[in-house]
């Protein structure tokens, strides 16, 4: 029987690569400015939301008994 952690690790490894690449691209193309307080707050909220989603998904796997 396959562990549910293998797809979890695979999914978030690939997704994190694209997530980081898109953030870097948006900063380089000046779509998001790190120096502007509102943009910086939005960027931190997006990153925090992504990390909370990963954490919640991991908790669901743990509570499922895997």
C-alpha positions, -999 to +999 in steps of 0.1 A: +000+000+000+013+034-010+020+061+016-001+093+013+030+112+021+047+104-012+021+123-033+021+151-007+058+156-010+058+153-048+029+177-051+043+204-029+078+201-042+066+207-078+041+233-067+066+252-045+090+254-074+064+271-096+052+292-066+087+306-060+093+311-097+061+331-101+069+353-071+104+359-084+091+367-119+065+391-105+091+409-085+115+412-115+087+424-138+078+450-112+043+436-107+050+435-070+073+460-052+090+448-021+096+484-011+059+494-012+042+485+022+009+474+007+026+451-019+049+437+008+019+429+030+000+412+001+031+392-007+035+380+029-002+371+030+001+351-001+031+332+012+014+327+046-017+314+030+003+289+009+021+277+040-011+274+060-026+254+032+003+230+032+001+227+070-037+220+068-032+194+042-005+177+063-028+177+093-056+161+072-032+133+063-022+128+099-057+128+112-067+103+085-043+079+103-016+077+078 
